[in-house]
Amino acid sequence: MEQAINQEVDARGLNCPLPILRIKKALNTLQTGEVVRMRATDPGSVKDIVAFCNQTGTELLSSEEGEGEFVFTMKKN
């Protein structure tokens, strides 16, 4: 069963640290258990999102790469 997405964040074309700042801002508006999906084009966002989730306790549900775009789905804990 696919997880419902509560919010979408478009960070395409943005470089570090802007994707992280955008996802942090989005997560601050969500309730515990809600899900956010972010699309980014910065290759550095892959390691940045993993580190961010580890530091904040945010659950990384999925991380996908395709056609120069990275898609992350995260759940606020």
N, C-alpha and C positions, 0 to 999 in steps of 0.2 A: 504494500500500500504506500502510495506516495505521500510525503509530508506536505501539508498545506503551508504555503508561503504567506507570511503576514506582511512582509515588506520587501521591496526590491531596491537595491542600491546600484546605480550605474557609476562605476569608477573608471570606465574605459577612457583612455587618453590621459589619465592622471598618473603621476609618478610618486614614489615614496616621498613623504609619509602620507600623502593625501588619501589613498585608499583606506589605510588604517584609521585615519581621522573620520572618514565618512562612515565606516562600519561601526566605530565606537559611538558616534552620534546616533546612528540608527538603533543600535542596541539599547541606548539610554531611553528610547521612546517605547520599547517593547516591554511586555510583561514576561515574567518567568515562564518558560516553556514555549514561547512564541519563536517563530523562525524567520530569518532574514536570508535573502540570497543576494550576493554581490557578483557583478561582472566587472572584470578588470583586464587590462592589457599589459600591465607592468609585470614582467617575469619575476621581479623581486617580490611581488605580492604573495607568491606561493610560500616562501619561507616566512615572510612577515605575518601572514594569516595564521600559520601553524604556531609561531611564537606567541602571537597575540592571544590565541585560544588557550594555550598552555598557561599563560600568565594571568588571564582573567577568569578562567574556569568556564569559558564559553565552549559548547560542544560543537566540534566540526563534524557535521553530518556527511558532507561530501565535498570533494575537490576534483574538478574536471578541467581538462585542457583540450582545446580544439580550435583550429584556424586562428591562432594568435590571440585567443581569448581564454581567460581563466574564469571559472564559475565556482563560487564557494557557497555552500549552504550551511548555516550555523544556527544553533538553538541557544537561546539565552537560558542560563541556569541560575 
